Amino acid sequence: MEQHEAFSRQAQACAELGSPMYAELLERAAADLRAGGEVGRVLAGHEDDPGPSALALRLLGSVHRLVLTSDAVLSEGQPALTGRRSDNSAAGELAAYYPSVGGTWSVEGGWEAFLRLLSEQPEAVREWLDRPPQTNEVGRASALMGGLLHVGQVFRHPVRLFEIGSSGGLNLLADRFGYVDEWGTTYGDPASPVRLDVAWQGRPVPPWPELDIVERVGSDVMPVDVRTTQGRLVLTAYVWPDQTHRLERLRGALDLAQHTPVAVRREGAARFVDGIDLRPGLTTVLWHSVMWQYLDAAEQEAVTARIGALGAQATDEAPFAHLFLEPMRRTSDGPHEFLVVLELWPTGGRRVLGSSTGHGLPTVWD
């Protein structure tokens, strides 16, 4: 797929996921790529990047980072995360169009300021083009936590929770968030700084009031330390600037993580899963969300094989659950959906629990 086609496709996805700002920006970028303009010059060397690597989102995240750290943002006293200051005027000019720092989006002025930044600071923009987007999307806890409550219908042991593709590990704190379903029923911690409204639709989720998560461990090839300014900057930069509700959820989760740190190991998915074992009297849960596409085929196979081996070892006293939210098809000829899938051993088999969105809200149970 040509770069401009990938950018147009990502623009459509942004529009469907509620970011008109990024949809318009990426359409302009796609046209600029077709014309051989400034965007292509900044992206030189990435012509052969595969579609799943999300080059468009890597570019936008890098630019957003420069906006968040611009002197113009800091001088206005915005609560943006500073990281390393960017003292170029182009980033400050662009900040006037970014709602994440109090600006107002306008496609004409915003696009001109975006191009000026790429022209004046190409090396600064390129700094993040090799890193994968790491949103640590807190809204996906809707699907993961709801799926975990379904595990409680079968096994109610204390839970050991493991996650691959954890980023900063914020979703390992999912039981500390507050949830409200479409009928107004609340779950979790009503005083939590993270509140997911209309988290669940379709049918009520089974309660599990005595849920006890006794272990939380994640892994990522590029773990983010959310206790640092740089770590908070990374996660904020990949949130789409006109989706202030997502930024609010992220800030709440970052605040929660300061008081309840979790361990995220610098480790690939296959190696991490290979180290998981099962223990009597505990339910071991492995979950992940919208990260499978970033694993190559060999690692996907290794993780899948290890999951199967753990499932074969599971007993009623030491059960194992594999829970995930990933884009996939229900049938070979069906459309791609963000499906919530639960595999449970020794009983339960594989079950599609429902569908969600790329950002997790709402999750609709079948």
C-alpha positions as CSV (number, residue, x, y, z in Angstrom):
1,M,0.0,0.0,0.0
2,E,1.3,3.5,-0.9
3,Q,1.9,5.9,2.0
4,H,-0.7,8.3,0.8
5,E,-3.3,5.4,0.7
6,A,-2.4,4.4,4.3
7,F,-2.8,8.0,5.5
8,S,-6.2,8.3,3.8
9,R,-7.3,5.0,5.4
10,Q,-6.1,6.3,8.8
11,A,-8.0,9.5,8.2
12,Q,-11.2,7.6,7.6
13,A,-10.6,5.6,10.8
14,C,-10.0,8.8,12.8
15,A,-13.3,10.2,11.5
16,E,-15.1,7.0,12.4
17,L,-13.6,7.1,15.9
18,G,-14.6,10.6,16.6
19,S,-11.6,12.8,15.7
20,P,-12.5,15.2,12.9
21,M,-9.3,17.1,13.6
22,Y,-7.0,14.2,12.8
23,A,-9.2,13.1,9.9
24,E,-8.8,16.5,8.3
25,L,-5.1,16.7,9.1
26,L,-4.4,13.3,7.6
27,E,-6.4,13.9,4.5
28,R,-4.3,17.0,3.9
29,A,-1.1,14.9,4.7
30,A,-2.2,12.3,2.2
31,A,-2.7,14.9,-0.5
32,D,0.7,16.3,0.3
33,L,2.3,12.9,0.0
34,R,0.7,12.4,-3.4
35,A,2.2,15.8,-4.5
36,G,5.7,15.0,-3.2
37,G,5.6,17.7,-0.5
38,E,6.9,18.3,2.9
39,V,5.3,15.3,4.6
40,G,7.1,12.9,2.3
41,R,10.5,14.6,3.0
42,V,10.0,14.2,6.7
43,L,9.0,10.5,6.3
44,A,12.0,9.7,4.1
45,G,13.3,6.2,4.9
46,H,9.9,4.9,6.0
47,E,8.4,4.3,2.6
48,D,8.3,0.5,3.2
49,D,6.9,0.5,6.7
50,P,4.0,-2.0,6.9
51,G,0.5,-0.7,7.4
52,P,0.1,-2.2,10.9
53,S,3.1,-0.1,12.1
54,A,0.7,3.0,12.0
55,L,3.2,5.4,10.6
56,A,0.5,8.1,10.3
57,L,-0.2,7.9,14.1
58,R,3.6,7.9,14.8
59,L,3.9,11.2,12.9
60,L,1.0,12.8,14.6
61,G,2.2,11.6,18.0
62,S,5.6,13.1,17.4
63,V,4.1,16.4,16.4
64,H,1.7,16.4,19.4
65,R,4.7,15.9,21.7
66,L,6.4,19.0,20.3
67,V,3.1,21.0,20.8
68,L,2.8,19.7,24.4
69,T,6.4,20.9,25.2
70,S,6.4,24.2,23.3
71,D,7.3,27.4,25.1
72,A,3.9,28.8,24.1
73,V,2.1,26.1,26.0
74,L,4.2,26.5,29.1
75,S,3.9,30.3,29.1
76,E,0.1,30.0,29.1
77,G,0.3,27.9,32.3
78,Q,-1.4,24.9,30.6
79,P,-1.3,21.7,32.6
80,A,0.5,20.0,29.8
81,L,3.3,17.6,30.6
82,T,6.6,19.4,29.9
83,G,9.3,16.8,29.2
84,R,12.1,18.4,27.2
85,R,11.2,21.9,26.2
86,S,10.7,22.6,22.5
87,D,11.6,26.2,21.9
88,N,10.7,26.6,18.3
89,S,8.0,29.1,17.3
90,A,6.4,26.7,14.9
91,A,5.3,24.3,17.6
92,G,4.0,27.2,19.6
93,E,2.0,28.5,16.7
94,L,0.6,25.0,16.1
95,A,-0.5,24.8,19.8
96,A,-3.1,27.5,19.1
97,Y,-5.0,24.9,17.1
98,Y,-4.6,21.9,19.5
99,P,-7.6,21.5,21.9
100,S,-5.4,19.4,24.2
101,V,-3.6,22.6,25.2
102,G,-6.5,24.9,25.0
103,G,-6.4,25.7,21.3
104,T,-9.2,25.6,18.7
105,W,-8.9,23.5,15.6
106,S,-9.2,25.1,12.2
107,V,-8.2,23.0,9.2
108,E,-6.8,25.9,7.1
109,G,-4.7,27.6,9.8
110,G,-3.8,24.3,11.5
111,W,-2.6,22.6,8.3
112,E,-0.4,25.6,7.5
113,A,1.1,25.6,11.0
114,F,1.6,21.8,10.8
115,L,3.5,22.1,7.6
116,R,5.6,25.0,9.0
117,L,6.6,22.8,11.9
118,L,7.6,19.9,9.6
119,S,9.7,22.3,7.5
120,E,11.4,24.1,10.4
121,Q,12.0,21.1,12.7
122,P,12.2,17.9,10.6
123,E,14.8,16.2,12.8
124,A,12.7,16.9,15.9
125,V,9.7,15.3,14.2
126,R,11.7,12.3,13.1
127,E,12.9,11.5,16.6
128,W,9.7,9.6,17.4
129,L,9.0,8.0,14.0
130,D,10.6,4.8,15.0
131,R,8.6,4.3,18.2
132,P,5.2,2.6,18.2
133,P,2.2,4.6,19.3
134,Q,1.6,4.0,23.0
135,T,-1.6,5.4,24.2
136,N,-2.2,3.0,27.0
137,E,-5.9,3.6,26.2
138,V,-7.8,3.6,29.5
139,G,-11.2,3.3,27.9
140,R,-10.2,-0.3,26.8
141,A,-10.5,-1.2,30.5
142,S,-14.3,-1.3,29.8
143,A,-13.9,-4.4,27.7
144,L,-11.1,-6.0,29.8
145,M,-12.8,-5.5,33.2
146,G,-16.2,-6.6,31.8
147,G,-14.6,-9.7,30.5
148,L,-12.9,-10.4,33.8
149,L,-16.3,-10.2,35.5
150,H,-17.5,-12.9,33.2
151,V,-14.6,-15.1,34.5
152,G,-16.1,-14.7,37.9
153,Q,-19.3,-16.5,36.8
154,V,-17.2,-19.7,36.6
155,F,-14.2,-19.2,39.0
156,R,-14.1,-16.9,42.0
157,H,-10.6,-17.5,43.2
158,P,-8.3,-14.5,43.8
159,V,-6.8,-13.3,40.5
160,R,-3.3,-13.1,39.2
161,L,-3.4,-10.6,36.3
162,F,-0.8,-10.6,33.5
163,E,-0.8,-8.3,30.5
164,I,1.3,-8.2,27.3
165,G,1.7,-4.9,25.4
166,S,1.1,-3.1,28.7
167,S,2.8,0.2,27.8
168,G,2.6,2.0,31.2
169,G,0.5,-0.7,32.8
170,L,-2.5,1.6,33.5
171,N,-5.1,-1.0,32.6
172,L,-3.7,-3.4,35.2
173,L,-5.4,-1.1,37.6
174,A,-8.8,-1.6,35.9
175,D,-10.5,-2.8,39.1
176,R,-9.7,0.6,40.6
177,F,-11.7,2.5,38.0
178,G,-15.3,3.4,38.2
179,Y,-17.8,2.1,35.6
180,V,-21.4,3.0,34.9
181,D,-23.5,0.9,32.5
182,E,-26.3,2.1,30.3
183,W,-28.9,1.5,33.0
184,G,-27.0,3.7,35.6
185,T,-25.6,0.8,37.6
186,T,-22.2,1.5,39.0
187,Y,-19.3,-0.9,39.4
188,G,-15.8,-0.6,40.8
189,D,-14.7,2.4,42.8
190,P,-17.2,5.3,42.6
191,A,-14.6,7.7,44.0
192,S,-11.9,6.7,41.4
193,P,-10.3,9.5,39.3
194,V,-11.1,7.3,36.3
195,R,-14.8,7.1,35.5
196,L,-16.0,5.2,32.4
197,D,-19.6,6.3,31.7
198,V,-21.9,4.1,29.6
199,A,-19.1,1.6,29.7
200,W,-21.4,-1.4,29.0
201,Q,-24.5,-1.9,26.9
202,G,-26.5,-4.8,25.6
203,R,-27.1,-6.6,28.8
204,P,-26.0,-6.2,32.5
205,V,-22.6,-7.4,33.5
206,P,-22.4,-10.0,36.3
207,P,-21.2,-8.5,39.5
208,W,-18.2,-9.8,41.4
209,P,-18.1,-7.8,44.6
210,E,-15.4,-9.9,46.3
211,L,-13.0,-9.7,43.3
212,D,-9.4,-9.7,44.7
213,I,-6.5,-9.1,42.3
214,V,-3.4,-10.3,44.2
215,E,-0.8,-9.9,41.5
216,R,-0.4,-7.4,38.6
217,V,2.4,-7.8,36.1
218,G,2.8,-6.5,32.6
219,S,5.3,-6.6,29.8
220,D,6.3,-4.3,26.9
221,V,9.2,-4.0,24.6
222,M,9.2,-0.3,25.3
223,P,7.7,0.1,28.8
224,V,6.6,3.5,29.9
225,D,7.3,4.6,33.4
226,V,4.2,6.6,34.2
227,R,5.8,8.0,37.4
228,T,8.1,10.2,35.3
229,T,7.4,13.4,33.4
230,Q,8.8,11.8,30.2
231,G,6.5,8.7,30.6
232,R,3.4,10.9,31.1
233,L,4.4,12.9,28.1
234,V,4.7,9.8,25.9
235,L,1.2,8.6,26.8
236,T,-0.4,12.0,26.4
237,A,1.2,12.7,23.0
238,Y,-0.5,9.7,21.4
239,V,-4.0,10.7,22.6
240,W,-5.8,12.5,19.8
241,P,-5.9,16.2,20.8
242,D,-9.5,16.9,20.1
243,Q,-10.7,14.0,22.2
244,T,-10.5,15.7,25.6
245,H,-12.6,13.0,27.3
246,R,-9.8,10.5,26.6
247,L,-7.2,13.0,27.9
248,E,-9.3,13.4,31.1
249,R,-9.4,9.6,31.6
250,L,-5.7,9.3,31.0
251,R,-4.9,12.0,33.5
252,G,-7.1,10.3,36.1
253,A,-5.3,7.0,35.5
254,L,-1.9,8.7,35.7
255,D,-2.9,10.1,39.1
256,L,-4.0,6.7,40.3
257,A,-0.8,5.1,39.2
258,Q,1.3,7.5,41.3
259,H,-0.3,5.9,44.4
260,T,-0.6,2.3,43.1
261,P,2.4,1.5,41.0
262,V,2.5,-1.7,38.9
263,A,5.4,-3.6,37.5
264,V,5.9,-3.6,33.7
265,R,8.9,-5.6,32.6
266,R,10.9,-4.8,29.5
267,E,10.2,-8.1,27.8
268,G,8.8,-9.4,24.6
269,A,5.4,-11.0,24.6
270,A,6.6,-14.6,24.0
271,R,9.3,-14.6,26.6
272,F,6.9,-13.0,29.2
273,V,4.1,-15.5,28.6
274,D,6.6,-18.4,28.7
275,G,7.4,-17.4,32.3
276,I,3.7,-17.5,33.5
277,D,2.7,-20.5,35.5
278,L,-0.5,-21.6,37.3
279,R,-1.0,-21.8,41.0
280,P,-3.5,-23.7,43.1
281,G,-6.3,-21.5,44.7
282,L,-5.7,-18.7,42.2
283,T,-7.1,-17.8,38.8
284,T,-4.4,-16.8,36.4
285,V,-5.5,-14.3,33.7
286,L,-3.6,-13.1,30.7
287,W,-5.1,-10.2,28.9
288,H,-4.2,-7.8,26.1
289,S,-5.9,-5.1,24.0
290,V,-5.2,-3.8,20.4
291,M,-1.6,-4.9,20.4
292,W,-1.6,-8.3,18.6
293,Q,-1.0,-6.6,15.2
294,Y,2.4,-5.3,16.4
295,L,3.7,-8.9,16.9
296,D,5.4,-10.6,14.0
297,A,4.0,-14.0,12.9
298,A,6.7,-16.0,14.8
299,E,6.0,-14.3,18.1
300,Q,2.2,-14.7,17.6
301,E,2.7,-18.4,17.1
302,A,4.9,-18.7,20.2
303,V,2.4,-16.8,22.4
304,T,-0.5,-18.9,21.1
305,A,1.4,-22.1,21.7
306,R,2.2,-21.2,25.3
307,I,-1.4,-20.2,25.9
308,G,-2.5,-23.6,24.7
309,A,0.0,-25.3,27.0
310,L,-1.2,-23.3,30.0
311,G,-4.8,-24.2,29.1
312,A,-3.9,-27.9,29.0
313,Q,-2.4,-27.6,32.5
314,A,-5.4,-25.8,34.0
315,T,-7.6,-27.4,36.7
316,D,-10.6,-26.3,38.6
317,E,-8.3,-25.4,41.4
318,A,-5.8,-23.6,39.2
319,P,-7.8,-22.2,36.2
320,F,-6.4,-20.1,33.4
321,A,-8.1,-17.4,31.3
322,H,-7.0,-15.7,28.1
323,L,-9.0,-12.5,27.6
324,F,-8.5,-9.9,24.9
325,L,-9.9,-7.0,22.9
326,E,-8.5,-7.1,19.3
327,P,-9.7,-6.2,15.8
328,M,-10.7,-9.5,14.2
329,R,-13.5,-11.2,12.3
330,R,-16.3,-13.4,13.7
331,T,-16.3,-15.4,10.5
332,S,-13.8,-15.7,7.6
333,D,-15.9,-13.4,5.4
334,G,-17.2,-11.1,8.1
335,P,-16.2,-7.5,8.7
336,H,-13.4,-6.6,11.2
337,E,-14.7,-5.8,14.6
338,F,-13.1,-5.0,17.9
339,L,-14.2,-8.2,19.6
340,V,-14.0,-9.1,23.3
341,V,-13.0,-12.8,23.4
342,L,-12.6,-15.0,26.5
343,E,-10.8,-18.4,26.4
344,L,-11.3,-20.2,29.8
345,W,-9.7,-23.5,31.0
346,P,-10.5,-26.2,32.1
347,T,-14.1,-25.3,31.3
348,G,-15.7,-22.6,29.2
349,G,-13.9,-23.0,25.9
350,R,-13.6,-20.0,23.6
351,R,-16.4,-17.4,23.6
352,V,-17.0,-14.0,21.9
353,L,-18.4,-11.9,24.8
354,G,-19.3,-8.9,22.7
355,S,-17.8,-6.0,20.7
356,S,-16.3,-2.7,21.5
357,T,-14.4,0.1,19.7
358,G,-10.8,0.9,19.3
359,H,-10.9,3.1,22.3
360,G,-13.1,0.8,24.4
361,L,-16.3,2.7,24.9
362,P,-18.9,1.5,24.8
363,T,-18.5,-2.3,25.0
364,V,-21.7,-4.0,23.9
365,W,-22.2,-7.5,25.3
366,D,-23.8,-10.2,23.0
